[in-house]
Amino acid sequence: MSMVTSCPSCVTTFRVSHDQLKVRHGEVRCGKCDAVFDAFKTLASLPDEPLPETLAEQPEALARPVTESYAASNGGDSTPVQSTLDIGPAPVANLTPVQTFMGESEARTERAPPKRYMGAAVLVLSAGFVLQLTYAMRSPLTSSAPALRPVFERVCLFTGCTLTLPRRTEALAIESSDLQADPARASVIVLTAVLRNRSSAPVEHPALELTLTNPQDQALARRIFLPRDYLERADDVSRGMGALAEVNVHLELDTGELKAAGYRLFLFYP
């Protein structure tokens, strides 16, 4: 017995073997119309009969679909009949598993997700990247756009992040300063100063460096004061110096036996 299968698209019948069908679990491509179909669904058996003498003398007849041979033997009626197996020997066709006809690139194309899903994925990934970049650059963004600071402050309440202020020494100035001895305490001196932020955006409070000098303007002692040392309230440190704001500094220092004749005062960021 021979096994045959028929293409459901063009009704061409092919002789097949069990080994052919096992390669791709019955999935094959039609050698005539290139349609892919399951050969098991149209599989049938035919008795092994010798080829008619006319076909043996004309080998090219084997290349014609079985429907044409059947039409010739039925008075020109070319209507394909799939359910009837009494159609004579099926022409031997080059019926090869689908994988042989499909290159790797074509197989990958068929397995690729639809373009609309790929576009949506690209948009989601792009939006995520922009959000991550914005979060990472929150401090510079609030420096250049102060209106964004309240937004990022609320974000940091949930994420636990910190929001630093810009450090701009060029925007700061010491408007005035004075160092006087305390008349009630012989070894105590009092430093007063006014710091100003000349920019239109908040900046971080600077550190102050005070240097006491002798009559020859040589340094006798030097001390650095951080914002928490000269600000009245600790929470003012995180707020920073507001736009065009002033900060009054008042420090009382015990110099002991040190007799200073002058001083120098600088502001900087550590």
C-alpha positions in Angstrom: 0.0 0.0 0.0 1.2 3.5 -0.8 0.4 6.6 1.2 -0.8 9.8 -0.5 -1.9 13.2 0.7 -3.7 16.1 -1.0 -3.1 19.8 -0.8 -6.3 21.5 0.4 -5.5 24.6 -1.6 -4.9 23.3 -5.1 -6.1 19.7 -4.7 -2.8 18.3 -5.9 -2.1 14.8 -4.7 1.3 13.6 -3.7 2.9 10.2 -2.8 4.5 10.5 0.6 6.3 8.3 3.1 6.0 7.9 6.8 9.5 9.2 7.3 8.7 12.4 5.5 5.8 13.1 7.7 7.6 12.4 10.9 10.2 15.2 10.2 7.8 18.1 11.0 4.9 16.1 12.5 3.1 16.1 9.2 3.6 19.8 8.4 4.6 20.1 4.7 4.6 22.6 1.9 2.9 21.9 -1.4 5.3 21.6 -4.3 2.9 23.2 -6.7 1.2 26.2 -4.9 3.6 26.5 -1.9 0.7 26.2 0.6 1.6 24.8 4.0 -0.8 22.1 5.3 -1.0 19.1 7.6 -0.5 16.0 5.5 -2.0 13.8 8.2 -5.4 15.4 7.7 -5.7 14.3 4.0 -3.6 11.1 4.3 -4.9 8.1 2.5 -3.7 4.7 1.2 -3.6 3.3 -2.3 -2.8 -0.2 -3.5 0.6 -0.6 -5.1 -0.3 -1.1 -8.8 2.0 -0.8 -11.7 1.9 2.4 -13.7 -0.2 2.3 -16.9 1.8 1.6 -20.0 0.9 5.0 -21.4 2.3 6.7 -18.4 5.4 4.5 -18.4 6.1 5.5 -22.0 5.5 9.2 -21.1 7.4 10.0 -17.9 6.5 13.6 -18.2 2.9 12.7 -17.3 4.1 12.0 -13.8 4.7 15.7 -13.2 1.0 16.5 -13.8 -1.3 16.8 -10.8 -3.6 13.8 -10.3 -6.6 15.9 -10.9 -5.6 16.4 -14.5 -5.1 12.7 -15.1 -8.4 12.1 -13.4 -10.1 14.7 -15.6 -8.7 13.0 -18.8 -10.1 9.7 -17.7 -13.5 11.0 -16.9 -14.4 12.7 -20.2 -12.9 16.1 -19.5 -14.6 16.8 -16.2 -11.9 18.6 -14.3 -13.7 18.9 -11.0 -11.2 17.8 -8.3 -12.4 14.9 -6.1 -10.5 14.6 -2.8 -12.7 12.2 -1.1 -12.4 9.6 -3.9 -9.2 7.6 -3.9 -10.0 5.7 -7.1 -7.9 8.1 -9.1 -5.1 6.0 -10.4 -1.5 6.3 -9.4 -0.6 9.7 -7.8 2.2 11.6 -9.5 5.5 11.5 -7.6 6.0 15.1 -6.4 8.9 16.7 -4.6 7.0 17.1 -1.3 9.5 18.3 1.3 9.0 19.3 4.9 8.3 23.0 5.5 11.6 23.6 7.3 13.6 22.8 4.1 11.8 25.5 2.1 11.9 28.1 4.9 15.2 29.9 5.7 16.1 30.9 9.2 15.2 34.5 8.5 11.8 33.6 7.3 11.2 31.4 10.3 12.2 34.2 12.6 9.9 36.6 10.8 6.9 34.3 11.3 7.7 34.0 15.0 8.2 37.8 15.5 5.6 39.6 17.5 3.2 42.0 15.7 4.6 45.4 15.0 2.0 47.2 17.1 3.2 45.3 20.2 6.8 46.2 19.4 5.9 49.9 19.0 4.1 49.9 22.4 7.1 48.2 24.0 9.4 50.8 22.6 7.2 53.6 23.9 7.1 52.0 27.4 10.8 51.5 27.5 11.5 55.1 26.3 9.1 56.6 28.9 10.8 54.5 31.6 14.2 55.7 30.5 13.1 59.4 30.6 11.6 59.0 34.1 14.8 57.3 35.4 16.9 60.1 33.8 14.7 62.8 35.3 14.9 61.2 38.7 18.7 60.9 38.6 19.0 64.5 37.4 16.5 65.9 40.0 19.0 68.2 41.7 20.3 69.9 38.6 16.8 70.2 37.2 15.5 72.0 40.3 18.5 74.3 40.1 17.7 75.4 36.6 13.9 75.3 37.1 13.1 76.1 40.8 9.3 75.6 40.1 10.0 71.9 39.9 11.4 71.7 43.4 8.0 71.2 45.2 7.3 68.3 42.8 10.6 66.5 43.5 10.2 67.2 47.3 6.9 65.2 47.2 8.6 62.5 45.2 11.4 62.2 47.8 8.9 61.9 50.6 7.8 58.6 49.1 11.2 57.3 47.7 13.4 58.5 50.5 15.7 60.3 48.1 17.6 63.5 48.9 17.3 66.8 47.0 20.5 68.8 47.1 20.8 72.5 46.3 23.2 74.0 43.8 26.5 75.3 45.0 27.2 78.7 43.4 29.9 80.7 45.1 29.7 83.3 42.3 26.1 84.0 43.4 27.1 84.6 47.1 28.6 87.6 48.7 29.6 88.9 52.2 27.7 92.2 52.3 29.3 93.2 55.6 31.3 91.8 58.5 32.7 92.9 61.8 34.8 91.4 64.6 34.7 93.1 68.1 35.8 92.2 71.6 33.1 91.5 74.1 33.4 94.2 76.7 31.9 92.0 79.4 34.2 89.0 78.7 37.9 89.7 78.1 38.7 86.6 76.1 35.6 86.6 73.9 35.2 88.1 70.5 32.0 88.6 68.6 31.8 88.0 64.8 28.9 89.5 62.9 28.3 89.2 59.1 25.6 89.5 56.5 25.6 86.9 53.7 23.6 87.5 50.5 22.4 85.2 47.7 22.3 87.4 44.6 20.8 84.8 42.3 17.1 84.2 41.5 17.2 80.6 42.7 17.9 79.0 46.1 21.5 77.9 46.8 23.2 75.8 49.4 24.4 77.6 52.5 28.2 78.1 52.3 30.9 77.4 54.9 32.7 80.3 56.5 36.5 80.4 57.1 37.6 82.8 59.8 41.3 83.6 60.1 42.6 85.7 63.1 45.8 87.7 62.3 48.4 89.6 64.3 49.5 93.2 63.6 51.7 92.0 60.7 48.6 90.3 59.1 50.1 86.9 59.8 47.6 84.1 60.6 47.3 83.2 64.3 44.4 80.9 64.2 41.9 79.6 61.6 38.5 78.0 62.1 35.8 76.8 59.7 32.1 77.2 60.5 29.6 75.0 58.7 26.0 76.2 58.1 24.7 74.3 61.2 27.3 76.4 63.3 26.0 79.8 62.3 22.3 79.2 61.4 19.8 79.8 64.2 17.6 76.8 63.2 18.8 73.4 62.0 16.1 73.0 59.4 17.3 76.1 57.6 20.2 74.0 56.4 18.0 71.8 54.1 16.0 74.8 52.9 19.1 76.6 51.6 19.4 80.3 51.0 16.4 81.6 49.2 16.5 83.7 46.1 17.9 87.2 46.8 17.9 86.3 50.5 20.1 87.5 53.3 21.5 85.5 56.3 22.7 87.3 59.4 25.7 85.6 61.2 26.4 86.1 64.9 29.2 84.1 66.5 30.8 84.4 69.9 34.3 82.9 70.1 36.5 82.4 73.1 40.1 83.1 72.0 41.8 82.5 75.4 45.2 84.2 75.6 45.3 84.8 71.8 45.5 88.5 71.0 44.2 89.1 67.5 44.7 92.4 65.8 42.7 91.6 62.6 40.8 89.0 60.8 39.9 87.6 57.3 36.6 86.0 56.4 35.9 83.9 53.4 32.9 81.8 52.2 33.3 78.6 50.3 31.8 75.1 49.7 33.7 72.2 51.2 
